Amino acid sequence: MSAEAKRVKILTLIELFLGVALVALGIVLLVTGAKNASSYVLCGEGVVSLVFGARGALIANVPARIGKLVAFGLVVLLLQLACVAAVVYFTGPSEVPQQPLPVCASVVPAVFTLIAVILARGMAKRAER
């Protein structure tokens, strides 16, 4: 396994654990009484991150299939960015400075997905040559 493949695999495994943490955070927010829509969105984004992390870790093992990770990662990134926008909308833009946890928790997986997609795209370009 090349160094780039290891980096992609580590990033997708981190994404998997972030997905589990987001689902747990969403459930904790729901149980503690914050039954607003942003808690549900966090759970949904956690599931999306979890699926991307699991599939990405498997795809990173086979460099010939890394192009599939790029396409899948772009779709996941768009979903995550939509979730970030939804969390900001449901939290209320004026409330974000007072409640930064949902927004920050929503942004972090999107950043890891973006980095994984960029690295996977570079690997896919080198594999085409």
C-alpha positions as a Markdown table, in Angstrom:
| # | Residue | x | y | z |
|---|---|---|---|---|
| 1 | Met | 0.0 | 0.0 | 0.0 |
| 2 | Ser | 1.4 | 3.4 | -1.0 |
| 3 | Ala | 1.8 | 6.3 | 1.4 |
| 4 | Glu | -1.1 | 8.1 | -0.3 |
| 5 | Ala | -3.4 | 5.1 | 0.0 |
| 6 | Lys | -2.5 | 5.0 | 3.7 |
| 7 | Arg | -3.4 | 8.6 | 4.1 |
| 8 | Val | -6.7 | 8.2 | 2.4 |
| 9 | Lys | -7.4 | 5.1 | 4.5 |
| 10 | Ile | -6.6 | 6.9 | 7.7 |
| 11 | Leu | -8.8 | 9.9 | 6.7 |
| 12 | Thr | -11.7 | 7.6 | 5.9 |
| 13 | Leu | -11.3 | 5.8 | 9.2 |
| 14 | Ile | -11.3 | 9.1 | 11.0 |
| 15 | Glu | -14.5 | 9.9 | 9.1 |
| 16 | Leu | -16.0 | 6.7 | 10.2 |
| 17 | Phe | -15.3 | 7.5 | 13.9 |
| 18 | Leu | -16.6 | 11.1 | 13.3 |
| 19 | Gly | -19.8 | 9.7 | 11.9 |
| 20 | Val | -20.3 | 7.6 | 15.1 |
| 21 | Ala | -19.5 | 10.6 | 17.2 |
| 22 | Leu | -22.0 | 12.8 | 15.3 |
| 23 | Val | -24.8 | 10.2 | 15.6 |
| 24 | Ala | -24.0 | 9.9 | 19.4 |
| 25 | Leu | -24.0 | 13.8 | 19.7 |
| 26 | Gly | -27.3 | 14.0 | 17.9 |
| 27 | Ile | -28.9 | 11.4 | 20.1 |
| 28 | Val | -27.5 | 13.1 | 23.2 |
| 29 | Leu | -28.9 | 16.4 | 22.1 |
| 30 | Leu | -32.3 | 14.8 | 21.4 |
| 31 | Val | -32.3 | 13.0 | 24.8 |
| 32 | Thr | -31.3 | 16.1 | 26.8 |
| 33 | Gly | -34.3 | 18.0 | 25.4 |
| 34 | Ala | -32.9 | 19.9 | 22.5 |
| 35 | Lys | -35.4 | 18.4 | 20.1 |
| 36 | Asn | -34.8 | 20.9 | 17.3 |
| 37 | Ala | -34.2 | 20.0 | 13.7 |
| 38 | Ser | -30.5 | 20.5 | 13.9 |
| 39 | Ser | -30.2 | 17.5 | 16.2 |
| 40 | Tyr | -31.9 | 15.4 | 13.5 |
| 41 | Val | -29.6 | 16.8 | 10.8 |
| 42 | Leu | -26.5 | 16.0 | 12.9 |
| 43 | Cys | -27.7 | 12.4 | 13.2 |
| 44 | Gly | -28.3 | 12.2 | 9.4 |
| 45 | Glu | -24.9 | 13.7 | 8.7 |
| 46 | Gly | -23.3 | 11.2 | 11.1 |
| 47 | Val | -24.9 | 8.3 | 9.2 |
| 48 | Val | -23.6 | 9.8 | 5.9 |
| 49 | Ser | -20.1 | 10.2 | 7.3 |
| 50 | Leu | -20.2 | 6.7 | 8.8 |
| 51 | Val | -21.1 | 5.2 | 5.4 |
| 52 | Phe | -18.4 | 7.2 | 3.6 |
| 53 | Gly | -15.8 | 6.2 | 6.2 |
| 54 | Ala | -16.7 | 2.5 | 5.9 |
| 55 | Arg | -16.8 | 2.4 | 2.1 |
| 56 | Gly | -13.8 | 4.7 | 1.7 |
| 57 | Ala | -11.6 | 2.5 | 4.0 |
| 58 | Leu | -12.5 | -0.5 | 1.9 |
| 59 | Ile | -12.0 | 1.2 | -1.5 |
| 60 | Ala | -8.6 | 2.7 | -0.4 |
| 61 | Asn | -7.3 | -0.9 | -0.2 |
| 62 | Val | -7.6 | -1.3 | -4.0 |
| 63 | Pro | -5.8 | 1.6 | -5.8 |
| 64 | Ala | -7.5 | 0.6 | -9.1 |
| 65 | Arg | -10.9 | 1.5 | -7.6 |
| 66 | Ile | -9.9 | 4.8 | -6.2 |
| 67 | Gly | -11.9 | 6.7 | -8.9 |
| 68 | Lys | -15.1 | 5.3 | -7.3 |
| 69 | Leu | -14.1 | 6.9 | -4.0 |
| 70 | Val | -13.7 | 10.3 | -5.7 |
| 71 | Ala | -17.2 | 10.2 | -7.2 |
| 72 | Phe | -18.7 | 8.9 | -4.0 |
| 73 | Gly | -16.8 | 11.4 | -1.9 |
| 74 | Leu | -18.1 | 14.3 | -4.0 |
| 75 | Val | -21.7 | 13.3 | -3.5 |
| 76 | Val | -21.1 | 12.9 | 0.2 |
| 77 | Leu | -19.3 | 16.3 | 0.4 |
| 78 | Leu | -22.4 | 17.9 | -1.2 |
| 79 | Leu | -24.7 | 16.2 | 1.3 |
| 80 | Gln | -22.5 | 17.3 | 4.2 |
| 81 | Leu | -22.4 | 20.9 | 3.0 |
| 82 | Ala | -26.2 | 20.8 | 2.7 |
| 83 | Cys | -26.2 | 19.5 | 6.3 |
| 84 | Val | -23.9 | 22.3 | 7.5 |
| 85 | Ala | -26.3 | 24.9 | 5.8 |
| 86 | Ala | -29.3 | 23.2 | 7.4 |
| 87 | Val | -27.7 | 23.2 | 10.9 |
| 88 | Val | -26.9 | 26.9 | 10.6 |
| 89 | Tyr | -30.4 | 27.6 | 9.3 |
| 90 | Phe | -32.1 | 25.6 | 12.1 |
| 91 | Thr | -29.8 | 26.9 | 14.8 |
| 92 | Gly | -30.3 | 30.4 | 13.6 |
| 93 | Pro | -27.5 | 32.5 | 12.2 |
| 94 | Ser | -27.7 | 34.9 | 15.1 |
| 95 | Glu | -27.5 | 32.0 | 17.6 |
| 96 | Val | -24.4 | 30.4 | 16.1 |
| 97 | Pro | -21.9 | 32.4 | 18.3 |
| 98 | Gln | -23.8 | 31.3 | 21.4 |
| 99 | Gln | -24.2 | 27.6 | 20.3 |
| 100 | Pro | -21.1 | 26.8 | 18.2 |
| 101 | Leu | -21.1 | 23.0 | 19.0 |
| 102 | Pro | -23.6 | 21.9 | 16.4 |
| 103 | Val | -22.1 | 24.0 | 13.6 |
| 104 | Cys | -18.5 | 23.0 | 14.4 |
| 105 | Ala | -19.5 | 19.3 | 14.7 |
| 106 | Ser | -21.2 | 19.6 | 11.4 |
| 107 | Val | -18.2 | 21.2 | 9.6 |
| 108 | Val | -15.4 | 18.9 | 10.8 |
| 109 | Pro | -16.5 | 15.8 | 8.8 |
| 110 | Ala | -17.0 | 17.9 | 5.7 |
| 111 | Val | -13.4 | 19.1 | 6.0 |
| 112 | Phe | -12.1 | 15.5 | 6.3 |
| 113 | Thr | -14.1 | 14.4 | 3.3 |
| 114 | Leu | -12.8 | 17.3 | 1.2 |
| 115 | Ile | -9.2 | 16.3 | 2.1 |
| 116 | Ala | -9.8 | 12.6 | 1.4 |
| 117 | Val | -11.4 | 13.5 | -2.0 |
| 118 | Ile | -8.5 | 15.7 | -3.0 |
| 119 | Leu | -5.9 | 13.0 | -2.1 |
| 120 | Ala | -8.0 | 10.3 | -3.8 |
| 121 | Arg | -8.3 | 12.4 | -6.9 |
| 122 | Gly | -4.5 | 12.8 | -7.1 |
| 123 | Met | -4.1 | 9.0 | -6.7 |
| 124 | Ala | -6.7 | 8.5 | -9.5 |
| 125 | Lys | -4.9 | 10.8 | -11.8 |
| 126 | Arg | -1.6 | 9.1 | -11.2 |
| 127 | Ala | -3.2 | 5.7 | -11.8 |
| 128 | Glu | -4.5 | 6.8 | -15.2 |
| 129 | Arg | -1.0 | 7.6 | -16.5 |
